[in-house]
Amino acid sequence: MNLRAGFQQRVASVLLLSMLAACASRQVGAPVVDRTVGGTTTDSSLPGATAPVIDNTPVPPGFYRVKPGDRLYRIALENGQNYRDIARWNNIQNPDQIEVGQVLRVKPPAGDTGTPLPPPVASTPPSNGSSPAAVPPAVVPPPATSSNATAPSAVSSGALQLSWPAAGSVIGHFDDSKNKGVNIGGKVGDAVFAAGAGKVVYSGAGLRGYGNLVIIKHDGTFLTAYAHNSKLLVKEGDSVTRGQKIAEMGNSDADRVMLHFEVRKDGKPVDPEKYLPPR
């Protein structure tokens, strides 16, 4: 009886060692699957499978090839367009569904000027019963707002007139490699103003890293962006005037309360302080 039990124990040990050896020879972890190439699945763990190839062929001017991690909202911001226009030009029904490698038109086709913008609104001084003080020709007093805070004066850059979008001090300056705009400090609920007249082409929280964001298109060249707000007071499609309160400051998707403000020229970030009046 003891001999039979010992024999069975030895057989069980041999089988266990064989199973462990077989497990050790298998691939550790889940197979690598890429679902972004041509809409098909490529499983690199299958026999004879090859690594997925992403087409990096240059695209013509006015077009853009989607890269991993891209979202239509960010593509629109970086090309100075309304995301709805890009969706329309490319017959995209759902802005959240774009594919890596897909080539998108990001400039309007012939005869399409994109989202119509409101005509420029002339700024008027606040109505307080007194004559406004004389100002230099390049500086225009802001319009009255519904907030007790007042937006600063504006400076003209060609047809574009910009004023400071918040009253706080600058806590972060433009740096093309690290900071695409300026950061303005303050406290939760401080007023955020439209820096110039235009049309709201985005209002939401769909761009990672920006939190609650408003984007205003001023003309065919310039956009301004207002990020990390606690509350948005305008919606997509609204026409706004310079100095109008559009949001309240916050720390959405940021490590402190601030307004991150960007000026984009043809989609490329430029130093906002070159377009704002001195303080």
C-alpha positions in Angstrom: 0.0 0.0 0.0 2.8 2.4 0.9 4.7 1.4 -2.3 1.6 2.2 -4.4 1.1 5.5 -2.7 4.7 6.5 -3.2 4.6 5.6 -6.9 1.5 7.7 -7.4 3.1 10.6 -5.6 6.2 10.4 -7.9 3.9 10.3 -11.0 2.0 13.3 -9.8 5.3 15.2 -9.2 6.5 14.5 -12.7 3.2 15.7 -14.2 3.3 18.9 -12.1 6.9 19.6 -13.3 5.9 19.1 -16.9 3.0 21.4 -16.6 5.2 24.2 -15.0 7.7 23.8 -17.8 5.0 24.2 -20.4 3.6 27.3 -18.7 7.1 28.8 -18.5 7.5 28.4 -22.3 4.3 30.4 -23.1 4.2 34.1 -23.8 3.7 36.2 -20.6 0.9 38.7 -20.7 -1.9 39.4 -23.1 -1.2 39.5 -26.9 -0.5 43.0 -28.4 -3.5 44.0 -30.5 -3.6 47.1 -32.7 -7.1 48.1 -33.9 -6.1 51.3 -35.5 -4.7 50.1 -38.9 -7.2 50.3 -41.6 -10.0 49.5 -39.2 -8.8 45.8 -38.9 -7.3 43.9 -36.0 -3.6 42.9 -36.1 -2.6 40.4 -33.4 1.2 40.3 -33.3 1.1 37.1 -31.2 -0.4 35.0 -34.1 2.0 32.8 -36.1 3.3 34.7 -39.2 1.8 38.0 -38.0 3.7 41.2 -38.8 3.9 44.4 -36.8 1.3 47.0 -37.8 2.4 49.7 -40.3 1.1 53.2 -39.9 1.3 55.3 -43.1 3.5 58.3 -42.6 3.3 59.5 -46.2 3.2 63.4 -46.2 -0.2 64.8 -46.9 -1.0 67.8 -49.1 -1.3 71.3 -47.6 -4.7 71.8 -46.0 -4.9 68.1 -44.9 -3.9 66.3 -41.8 -3.2 62.6 -41.0 -4.6 61.5 -37.7 -2.1 60.3 -35.1 -2.6 58.0 -32.0 -4.2 60.0 -29.3 -5.7 62.7 -31.6 -9.1 64.1 -31.0 -11.1 66.1 -33.5 -11.4 69.0 -31.1 -7.6 69.4 -30.7 -7.0 69.0 -34.4 -9.5 71.8 -35.0 -7.8 74.0 -32.4 -4.3 73.4 -33.9 -5.6 74.3 -37.3 -7.6 77.3 -36.4 -11.0 75.8 -37.3 -14.3 74.9 -35.8 -14.4 71.2 -35.2 -17.9 71.1 -36.8 -16.5 72.5 -40.0 -13.8 69.8 -40.1 -16.5 67.2 -39.4 -18.6 68.5 -42.3 -15.8 68.8 -44.8 -14.9 65.1 -44.1 -18.5 63.7 -43.7 -17.8 62.7 -40.1 -21.0 62.0 -38.2 -19.5 61.5 -34.8 -16.6 63.9 -33.8 -15.4 61.3 -31.3 -14.9 58.6 -34.0 -11.8 59.2 -36.1 -9.2 56.6 -37.0 -5.4 56.7 -36.8 -4.0 57.1 -40.3 -7.2 58.8 -41.5 -6.5 61.9 -43.7 -8.7 64.9 -42.9 -9.3 68.1 -44.7 -8.5 70.9 -42.2 -8.8 73.9 -44.6 -12.1 74.9 -46.3 -12.7 73.6 -49.8 -13.1 76.1 -52.6 -16.2 78.2 -52.0 -16.6 77.2 -48.3 -15.6 79.9 -45.8 -16.4 77.8 -42.8 -18.5 78.9 -39.8 -19.8 82.5 -40.5 -18.6 85.0 -38.0 -20.5 88.0 -36.6 -19.5 91.4 -37.9 -17.0 93.3 -35.7 -18.7 95.1 -32.8 -17.5 98.6 -32.0 -16.6 98.9 -28.4 -18.2 101.7 -26.4 -17.1 103.2 -23.1 -19.1 102.3 -20.0 -22.1 104.4 -19.4 -21.4 106.1 -16.1 -22.5 109.7 -16.8 -19.0 111.1 -17.1 -16.8 111.7 -20.0 -14.2 109.0 -20.6 -10.5 110.0 -20.1 -8.5 110.5 -23.3 -6.7 107.3 -24.4 -4.1 106.6 -27.1 -5.5 105.7 -30.5 -4.5 102.0 -30.2 -6.3 101.6 -26.9 -10.1 101.3 -26.7 -12.1 101.3 -23.5 -14.0 98.0 -22.9 -17.8 97.6 -23.0 -19.8 97.4 -19.7 -20.2 93.9 -18.4 -22.7 92.2 -16.0 -19.9 91.6 -13.5 -18.6 94.1 -11.0 -15.1 93.4 -12.3 -14.0 95.4 -15.3 -12.1 94.1 -18.3 -8.9 96.0 -19.1 -8.3 98.1 -22.1 -7.7 96.6 -25.6 -4.9 96.9 -28.0 -5.4 96.6 -31.8 -3.4 94.2 -33.9 -4.6 94.9 -37.5 -8.4 94.2 -37.4 -8.1 92.3 -34.1 -8.7 94.1 -30.8 -7.8 92.2 -27.7 -8.1 93.0 -24.0 -6.9 91.1 -20.9 -9.3 88.2 -20.2 -8.9 88.3 -16.4 -7.8 90.8 -13.8 -5.3 88.7 -12.0 -1.5 88.8 -12.4 0.4 86.7 -14.8 1.9 83.6 -13.1 3.1 81.9 -16.2 4.4 83.4 -19.5 4.4 82.0 -23.0 7.0 79.4 -23.9 6.5 77.7 -27.2 7.9 74.4 -25.9 6.3 74.4 -22.4 3.4 76.8 -22.2 1.3 77.6 -25.3 -0.2 80.8 -23.7 -0.2 82.8 -20.4 -1.5 81.7 -17.0 -3.4 84.3 -15.0 -3.8 83.8 -11.3 -7.0 84.4 -9.2 -9.6 82.7 -7.1 -12.5 80.4 -7.9 -15.3 82.4 -9.4 -13.3 85.4 -10.7 -14.7 86.7 -14.0 -13.2 85.6 -17.3 -13.8 88.0 -20.2 -13.8 87.5 -24.0 -10.6 89.1 -25.1 -12.2 90.1 -28.4 -15.5 90.0 -30.3 -16.2 86.8 -32.2 -18.1 83.5 -32.2 -17.9 80.7 -29.7 -16.8 77.6 -31.6 -16.2 75.4 -28.6 -17.5 75.3 -25.0 -17.0 72.1 -23.1 -14.4 69.8 -21.5 -13.5 67.5 -24.4 -9.8 68.5 -24.7 -7.6 66.7 -22.2 -5.4 69.1 -20.3 -7.7 72.1 -20.7 -10.5 71.4 -18.4 -13.6 73.5 -18.9 -12.7 75.4 -22.1 -14.1 78.1 -24.3 -12.7 78.8 -27.8 -13.7 82.0 -29.6 -13.0 82.5 -33.3 -12.5 86.2 -34.1 -11.8 86.0 -37.9 -10.3 83.7 -40.5 -6.9 84.0 -38.7 -7.3 84.3 -35.0 -8.7 82.1 -32.2 -8.5 82.7 -28.4 -8.8 79.9 -25.9 -9.8 80.1 -22.2 -9.0 77.0 -20.1 -9.5 75.5 -16.6 -12.7 77.4 -15.8 -15.0 76.4 -13.0 -18.1 77.5 -14.9 -18.9 78.2 -18.5 -21.4 81.0 -19.3 -21.5 80.8 -23.1 -22.4 77.9 -25.5 -21.2 76.9 -28.9 -22.6 79.3 -31.6 -23.0 82.3 -29.3 -21.7 85.6 -30.6 -19.8 87.5 -27.9 -18.5 91.1 -27.6 -15.1 92.1 -26.3 -15.2 92.4 -22.5 -18.3 90.1 -22.1 -18.1 87.7 -19.2 -17.9 84.2 -20.7 -16.8 82.0 -17.7 -15.6 81.9 -14.1 -12.1 81.0 -13.1 -11.3 77.6 -11.7 -8.9 74.7 -11.6 -10.5 72.1 -13.8 -7.7 69.8 -15.1 -5.1 72.0 -13.4 -3.2 71.9 -10.1 -4.2 75.4 -9.1 -6.8 78.0 -9.7 -5.9 80.0 -12.9 -7.0 81.0 -16.4 -4.8 79.6 -19.1 -5.2 81.9 -22.1 -4.1 81.2 -25.6 -4.0 83.2 -28.8 -3.7 81.1 -32.0 -2.9 82.6 -35.4 -3.8 80.2 -38.2 -3.9 77.5 -35.5 -0.4 78.1 -34.2 0.1 79.4 -30.6 1.6 82.9 -30.4 2.6 85.0 -27.4 -0.6 86.5 -26.1 1.3 89.4 -24.5 2.2 90.7 -27.9 -1.5 91.2 -28.6 -2.5 92.6 -25.2 -2.1 96.1 -23.8 0.7 96.6 -21.2 -0.3 96.6 -17.6 
